Amino acid sequence: MAKPPLVAHVIYSLSTGGLENGLVNILNRFPVGRYRHAIICITSADDFSRRITAPDVQLFQLHKREGHDLGFYLRLWRLLRQLRPDIVHSRNLAALEAQICTLGLWRTRRVHGEHGREIGDVDGSNRKYLMLRRGMRLLIHSYIAVSRDLQQWLISSVGVDERRVTQIYNGVDHQRFHPGTVKPLAILPQRWLEHSDIVIAGTVGRLTPVKDQQTLLRAVAALREQDITLGKRLRLILVGDGPLREELVALAETLGLGDVVWFAGDRSDVPELLQAMDVFVLPSLGEGISNTVLEAMACGLPVIATAVGGNLELVRDGDNGALVPVGDPDALAARLGELLNDEARRARAANNALQFVQDHFHWENTVRKYQYVYDNLLDRSAGSAAGGA
């Protein structure tokens, strides 16, 4: 019996992040026997790789050095010829150039996914990057965009034929992320438990410039000055780690938030931490489709997010949360105060958020659409795979 086709997923690294979380969720849910999968890390993988539960997923680390590393391209070229994948699926700009190494593999089809842009190109207008993307579109057979915003940008700015772009939303694991019956207060810092009436805002994400947690800290400081009563009750949780941790801790101390903010770090109990919050905040400078927004909504939280990218497709201002301008701590403080001071409004927004995500976002639907893209590229019918779908 012929082996199922092999999909080689090329990513920059396999560590905590929305793109990586999405990839792992998709692989873990793919129908067994429909496709084989390999993950090729341009740099490296860490303990996050243990979240892969799908059988026989190969993992390769090529340890590319910073800057120009011609040896990396040679290693990738050799690996691809060893694997002979049927599909090479690169994700985001950092992995796009890797598709050059597929030249000469005549049967290999090329997929590229756009999941969001980094700090140097949050609006997708960087001329150098646009030139690269426009050149590489000649090689890519099919594109996947995680938001309608990214889909339209690929068509209008990069110049990709709309027939080659498929928009697929990420899903949510509703068994893991759901509203709690009782707030799990025991996981909170002990000093917070001395007060029975605290309200908690929080965010989840890498501590990197594009996530702009600085604006959230400044908004909380401003709100505490403007509303002393609320300020005494307000607490903030920052879940995640990254290169800006020390800088953010120092800023929190400077703003007088030392006892108010908890830097929780990378955690395995994110659902419980979300259940402990009253409002979720995403202050990013740019977003594709945020997994953390979807997970917060699935836990029954209203969401305040910046009015950028895919956030506009998830957060409906005044319905399931609020939208605020990028980098505006005063606007963020105002909307945060509105929700935290009005329990009835907060409950309505929370219920609307939960209903919205339950109606539209499921990993099973996401996987089915990814499989459809792969099947179309290889001209496979639903029953043609070894082991079936």
BALUM-158567 format. One record per residue (C-alpha): residue number from 1; x negated, y negated, z. Coordinates in nm, 4 decimals, decimal comma, padded with zeros to 6 digits. Layout:
seq px py pz
NUM X Y Z
...
***
This chain:
seq px py pz
1 00,0000 00,0000 00,0000
2 -00,1358 -00,3438 -00,0960
3 -00,2292 -00,5785 00,1855
4 -00,0074 -00,8839 00,2392
5 -00,1491 -01,2071 00,0918
6 -00,4003 -01,3959 00,3053
7 -00,3489 -01,7612 00,4040
8 -00,6641 -01,9398 00,5234
9 -00,5722 -02,2390 00,7407
10 -00,8505 -02,4995 00,7441
11 -00,8448 -02,7449 01,0365
12 -01,1027 -02,9701 01,1991
13 -01,0970 -02,7902 01,5346
14 -00,8695 -02,5688 01,7403
15 -00,8097 -02,7491 02,0675
16 -00,5261 -02,9283 02,2439
17 -00,3334 -03,1421 01,9958
18 -00,0059 -03,1721 01,8099
19 -00,1341 -03,0381 01,4778
20 -00,3001 -02,7426 01,6465
21 00,0052 -02,6740 01,8610
22 00,2204 -02,6679 01,5495
23 -00,0112 -02,4273 01,3686
24 -00,0180 -02,1840 01,6612
25 00,3611 -02,1953 01,6983
26 00,4061 -02,1216 01,3281
27 00,1594 -01,8315 01,3215
28 00,3076 -01,6764 01,6342
29 00,6525 -01,6744 01,4717
30 00,5647 -01,5720 01,1163
31 00,7311 -01,2443 01,0100
32 00,4850 -00,9635 01,0743
33 00,3632 -00,8087 00,7516
34 00,4701 -01,0973 00,5293
35 00,1314 -01,2714 00,5245
36 -00,2079 -01,2297 00,6858
37 -00,3621 -01,5400 00,8437
38 -00,7099 -01,6737 00,9131
39 -00,7977 -02,0005 01,0866
40 -01,1155 -02,1735 00,9720
41 -01,2375 -02,4419 01,2134
42 -01,4631 -02,6991 01,0522
43 -01,6196 -02,7533 01,3942
44 -01,5158 -02,5238 01,6784
45 -01,2372 -02,3691 01,8865
46 -01,1871 -02,3720 02,2620
47 -00,9582 -02,1935 02,5095
48 -00,6555 -02,3296 02,3233
49 -00,7084 -02,0392 02,0803
50 -00,5822 -01,8025 02,3512
51 -00,2315 -01,9279 02,2749
52 -00,2383 -01,7289 01,9514
53 -00,0277 -01,4185 02,0132
54 00,0267 -01,3121 01,6508
55 -00,1588 -00,9898 01,5662
56 -00,4752 -00,9862 01,3536
57 -00,5253 -01,3609 01,3124
58 -00,8913 -01,4096 01,2232
59 -01,0706 -01,7111 01,3697
60 -01,3872 -01,8631 01,2225
61 -01,5933 -02,1548 01,3580
62 -01,8319 -02,3279 01,1163
63 -01,9787 -02,5830 01,3625
64 -02,0147 -02,8707 01,1194
65 -02,2515 -03,1404 01,2482
66 -02,1548 -03,5081 01,2652
67 -02,2076 -03,6974 00,9406
68 -02,3316 -03,5267 00,6250
69 -02,3879 -03,1547 00,6689
70 -02,4495 -02,9830 00,3367
71 -02,5051 -02,6552 00,5167
72 -02,1426 -02,6606 00,6316
73 -02,0150 -02,6630 00,2734
74 -02,2430 -02,3715 00,1873
75 -02,1142 -02,1751 00,4884
76 -01,7543 -02,2508 00,3931
77 -01,8147 -02,1588 00,0282
78 -01,9604 -01,8232 00,1314
79 -01,6813 -01,7546 00,3810
80 -01,4073 -01,8243 00,1273
81 -01,5687 -01,5869 -00,1196
82 -01,5889 -01,3251 00,1508
83 -01,2218 -01,3689 00,2469
84 -01,0799 -01,4262 -00,1038
85 -00,7650 -01,5928 00,0361
86 -00,4520 -01,6137 -00,1742
87 -00,3730 -01,9564 -00,0253
88 -00,5986 -02,2150 00,1381
89 -00,3934 -02,4504 00,3541
90 -00,5863 -02,7571 00,4737
91 -00,4428 -03,0032 00,7238
92 -00,5072 -03,3776 00,7465
93 -00,7857 -03,5830 00,5952
94 -01,0673 -03,4185 00,7936
95 -01,0012 -03,0868 00,6170
96 -00,9052 -03,2142 00,2719
97 -01,2567 -03,2046 00,1236
98 -01,2839 -02,8388 00,2207
99 -01,0575 -02,7623 -00,0744
100 -01,3513 -02,8380 -00,3073
101 -01,5073 -02,5120 -00,1902
102 -01,2136 -02,3199 -00,3381
103 -01,3201 -02,4086 -00,6935
104 -01,4036 -02,0913 -00,8778
105 -01,1499 -01,8863 -00,6805
106 -00,9143 -01,8736 -00,9764
107 -00,6270 -01,6933 -00,8059
108 -00,6325 -01,9073 -00,4914
109 -00,3522 -02,1606 -00,4494
110 -00,4099 -02,4811 -00,2533
111 -00,1760 -02,6378 00,0034
112 -00,2474 -02,9557 00,1955
113 -00,0522 -03,0720 00,4999
114 -00,0238 -03,4298 00,6257
115 00,0545 -03,4392 00,9964
116 -00,0389 -03,7977 01,0859
117 -00,3229 -04,0442 01,0468
118 -00,6084 -04,1419 01,2752
119 -00,7149 -04,4735 01,4262
120 -00,9107 -04,5905 01,1206
121 -00,6112 -04,5527 00,8904
122 -00,2881 -04,5645 01,0916
123 -00,0859 -04,7099 00,8031
124 -00,2486 -04,5068 00,5250
125 -00,3862 -04,8088 00,3394
126 -00,7613 -04,7473 00,3814
127 -00,8939 -04,7790 00,0243
128 -01,1778 -04,5297 00,0695
129 -00,9437 -04,2638 00,2052
130 -00,6813 -04,3372 -00,0607
131 -00,9394 -04,2886 -00,3352
132 -01,0373 -03,9536 -00,1863
133 -00,6764 -03,8414 -00,1583
134 -00,5945 -03,9544 -00,5132
135 -00,8924 -03,7638 -00,6487
136 -00,8132 -03,4499 -00,4500
137 -00,4487 -03,4446 -00,5639
138 -00,5755 -03,2988 -00,8918
139 -00,6710 -02,9813 -00,7001
140 -00,3738 -02,9451 -00,4637
141 -00,0843 -02,7321 -00,5860
142 00,1586 -02,8170 -00,3053
143 00,1821 -03,0672 -00,0195
144 00,3645 -03,0393 00,3121
145 00,4549 -03,3548 00,5075
146 00,5845 -03,3317 00,8632
147 00,7937 -03,6501 00,8318
148 00,9918 -03,8321 00,5654
149 00,7632 -04,1297 00,6230
150 00,4556 -03,9246 00,5271
151 00,6437 -03,7674 00,2362
152 00,7248 -04,1068 00,0853
153 00,3695 -04,2308 00,1453
154 00,2249 -03,9301 -00,0425
155 00,4544 -04,0053 -00,3359
156 00,4304 -04,3854 -00,3472
157 00,0767 -04,4568 -00,2244
158 -00,1241 -04,1427 -00,3005
159 00,0627 -04,0823 -00,6252
160 00,1618 -03,7188 -00,5713
161 00,4413 -03,5893 -00,7923
162 00,7491 -03,5674 -00,5681
163 00,8152 -03,2138 -00,6940
164 00,4938 -03,1016 -00,5226
165 00,5810 -03,2468 -00,1796
166 00,7927 -03,0576 00,0737
167 00,8955 -03,2254 00,3963
168 00,9131 -02,9841 00,6920
169 00,9767 -03,0926 01,0504
170 00,8094 -02,9187 01,3412
171 01,0298 -02,7236 01,5772
172 01,0712 -02,6909 01,9523
173 01,0422 -02,3849 02,1721
174 01,3789 -02,4205 02,3459
175 01,3130 -02,1265 02,5738
176 01,0099 -02,3033 02,7184
177 01,1287 -02,6650 02,6991
178 01,4720 -02,7232 02,8505
179 01,6278 -02,9402 03,1225
180 01,5532 -02,8297 03,4761
181 01,8297 -02,7647 03,7239
182 01,6214 -02,9199 04,0026
183 01,3259 -03,1561 03,9701
184 01,0027 -02,9632 04,0369
185 00,8727 -03,2182 04,2867
186 00,6173 -02,9786 04,4343
187 00,3856 -03,0283 04,1356
188 00,3621 -03,4036 04,1985
189 00,0834 -03,5677 04,4002
190 00,1450 -03,5247 04,7712
191 00,1275 -03,8997 04,8346
192 00,4281 -03,9546 04,6067
193 00,6458 -03,7148 04,8054
194 00,6434 -03,9515 05,1028
195 00,8999 -04,1626 04,9110
196 01,2387 -04,0083 04,8307
197 01,3593 -04,2627 04,5744
198 01,0745 -04,2768 04,3220
199 01,1415 -04,2942 03,9456
200 00,8851 -04,1503 03,7092
201 00,7802 -04,2502 03,3591
202 00,5343 -04,0320 03,1750
203 00,3583 -03,9497 02,8533
204 00,1806 -03,6450 02,7106
205 -00,1044 -03,6696 02,4614
206 -00,4754 -03,6851 02,3991
207 -00,6459 -03,9814 02,5633
208 -00,7616 -04,1325 02,2347
209 -00,7324 -04,4805 02,0785
210 -00,4443 -04,3905 01,8448
211 -00,2234 -04,2901 02,1408
212 -00,2729 -04,6361 02,3007
213 -00,2086 -04,5431 02,6635
214 -00,3648 -04,8813 02,7486
215 -00,0443 -05,0576 02,6449
216 00,1609 -04,8251 02,8660
217 -00,0589 -04,9031 03,1672
218 -00,0267 -05,2777 03,1021
219 00,3506 -05,2435 03,0623
220 00,3819 -05,0675 03,3981
221 00,1702 -05,3358 03,5643
222 00,3852 -05,6094 03,4077
223 00,7081 -05,4378 03,5144
224 00,5854 -05,4080 03,8730
225 00,5217 -05,7831 03,8799
226 00,8554 -05,8720 03,7207
227 01,0743 -05,6355 03,9250
228 00,9300 -05,5896 04,2711
229 01,2103 -05,3581 04,3886
230 01,1681 -05,1237 04,0930
231 00,7910 -05,1613 04,1126
232 00,7839 -05,0082 04,4592
233 00,9630 -04,6986 04,3274
234 00,7897 -04,6650 03,9897
235 00,5305 -04,3940 03,9219
236 00,3517 -04,2967 03,5994
237 00,2156 -03,9599 03,4816
238 -00,0421 -03,9376 03,2021
239 -00,0750 -03,5765 03,0865
240 -00,3709 -03,4929 02,8649
241 -00,7430 -03,5491 02,8427
242 -00,9820 -03,7038 02,5964
243 -01,2672 -03,9467 02,5366
244 -01,0857 -04,2486 02,6840
245 -01,0149 -04,0956 03,0231
246 -01,2766 -04,2908 03,2190
247 -01,1835 -04,6147 03,0438
248 -00,8142 -04,5635 03,1221
249 -00,8823 -04,4756 03,4864
250 -01,0884 -04,7949 03,5181
251 -00,8096 -05,0003 03,3574
252 -00,5532 -04,8525 03,5962
253 -00,7684 -04,9555 03,8928
254 -00,8168 -05,3049 03,7505
255 -00,4387 -05,3418 03,7084
256 -00,3777 -05,2294 04,0672
257 -00,2168 -04,9017 03,9638
258 -00,4494 -04,6650 04,1477
259 -00,1729 -04,5189 04,3674
260 00,0931 -04,5452 04,1001
261 -00,0669 -04,3497 03,8125
262 -00,1493 -03,9799 03,8094
263 -00,3981 -03,8669 03,5445
264 -00,2862 -03,5056 03,5315
265 -00,5337 -03,3888 03,2636
266 -00,4726 -03,0964 03,0296
267 -00,2041 -02,8738 03,1778
268 -00,0335 -02,5442 03,1121
269 00,2819 -02,6532 03,3007
270 00,3877 -02,9322 03,0636
271 00,7591 -02,8267 03,0688
272 00,7695 -02,8641 03,4461
273 00,5914 -03,2006 03,4307
274 00,8456 -03,3231 03,1750
275 01,1285 -03,2037 03,3974
276 00,9826 -03,4143 03,6795
277 01,0005 -03,7331 03,4686
278 01,2924 -03,9732 03,4265
279 01,1752 -04,1397 03,1033
280 00,9239 -04,0313 02,8407
281 00,7082 -04,2941 02,6697
282 00,5042 -04,2645 02,3485
283 00,3055 -04,5877 02,2877
284 00,1122 -04,4616 01,9813
285 -00,0275 -04,6875 01,7116
286 00,0806 -04,4305 01,4506
287 00,2595 -04,0943 01,4436
288 00,3590 -03,8183 01,2070
289 00,6224 -03,6217 01,3964
290 00,5391 -03,6034 01,7649
291 00,5727 -03,2590 01,9222
292 00,5737 -03,4216 02,2633
293 00,8723 -03,6416 02,1771
294 01,0642 -03,3340 02,0631
295 00,9642 -03,1418 02,3760
296 01,0619 -03,4335 02,6013
297 01,4032 -03,4536 02,4344
298 01,4451 -03,0772 02,4739
299 01,3851 -03,1280 02,8471
300 01,6672 -03,3832 02,8555
301 01,4618 -03,7041 02,8637
302 01,5340 -04,0378 02,6978
303 01,2369 -04,1523 02,4909
304 01,0812 -04,4954 02,4467
305 00,8472 -04,4936 02,1465
306 00,6732 -04,7373 01,9169
307 00,8564 -04,8111 01,5922
308 00,6034 -04,6404 01,3654
309 00,5930 -04,3414 01,1319
310 00,8031 -04,0427 01,2242
311 00,9132 -04,1972 01,5554
312 01,1816 -04,3811 01,3568
313 01,3195 -04,0436 01,2474
314 01,3477 -03,9118 01,6030
315 01,4316 -04,2045 01,8309
316 01,7581 -04,3880 01,7661
317 01,7394 -04,7190 01,9468
318 02,0143 -04,7532 02,2049
319 02,1334 -04,3960 02,1520
320 01,8717 -04,1429 02,2667
321 01,6083 -04,3943 02,3757
322 01,4456 -04,7145 02,2588
323 01,2009 -04,8356 01,9958
324 00,9404 -05,1038 02,0705
325 00,6738 -05,2862 01,8661
326 00,3199 -05,1495 01,8617
327 00,0818 -05,2912 02,1220
328 00,3442 -05,5022 02,3007
329 00,3345 -05,4329 02,6763
330 00,6008 -05,6944 02,7541
331 00,8531 -05,5391 02,5154
332 00,7720 -05,1934 02,6510
333 00,8090 -05,3164 03,0100
334 01,1506 -05,4647 02,9282
335 01,2910 -05,1461 02,7733
336 01,1385 -04,9316 03,0464
337 01,3017 -05,1496 03,3106
338 01,6406 -05,1245 03,1377
339 01,6398 -04,7453 03,1495
340 01,4870 -04,7009 03,4934
341 01,7277 -04,9501 03,6543
342 02,0417 -04,8055 03,4935
343 02,0951 -04,4404 03,5824
344 02,4155 -04,4115 03,3765
345 02,2489 -04,5483 03,0613
346 01,9539 -04,3174 03,1217
347 02,1841 -04,0152 03,1530
348 02,3685 -04,0978 02,8302
349 02,0431 -04,1380 02,6388
350 01,9112 -03,8129 02,7878
351 02,2222 -03,6186 02,6823
352 02,2058 -03,7642 02,3310
353 01,8366 -03,6746 02,3030
354 01,9011 -03,3171 02,4144
355 02,1909 -03,2714 02,1711
356 01,9905 -03,4197 01,8827
357 01,6931 -03,1887 01,9259
358 01,9069 -02,8800 01,9888
359 02,0979 -02,9465 01,6671
360 01,8026 -03,0062 01,4363
361 01,4675 -02,8730 01,5598
362 01,3879 -02,5016 01,5838
363 01,0594 -02,3283 01,5065
364 01,2416 -02,0465 01,3260
365 01,3681 -02,2984 01,0673
366 01,0196 -02,4458 01,0336
367 00,8594 -02,1056 00,9738
368 01,1227 -02,0146 00,7160
369 01,0413 -02,3305 00,5177
370 00,6637 -02,2725 00,5335
371 00,7178 -01,9184 00,4094
372 00,9304 -02,0561 00,1240
373 00,6431 -02,2832 00,0135
374 00,3950 -01,9938 00,0216
375 00,6331 -01,7580 -00,1588
376 00,6959 -02,0105 -00,4351
377 00,3240 -02,0662 -00,4895
378 00,2652 -01,6930 -00,5252
379 00,5926 -01,6292 -00,7067
380 00,7028 -01,3807 -00,4436
381 01,0619 -01,2706 -00,3849
382 01,1917 -01,2207 -00,0332
383 01,1491 -00,8449 -00,0475
384 00,8173 -00,8201 -00,2282
385 00,5854 -00,8223 00,0720
386 00,4248 -00,5274 00,2392
387 00,6303 -00,4754 00,5531
388 00,9125 -00,7042 00,4332
389 01,0195 -01,0407 00,5683
***
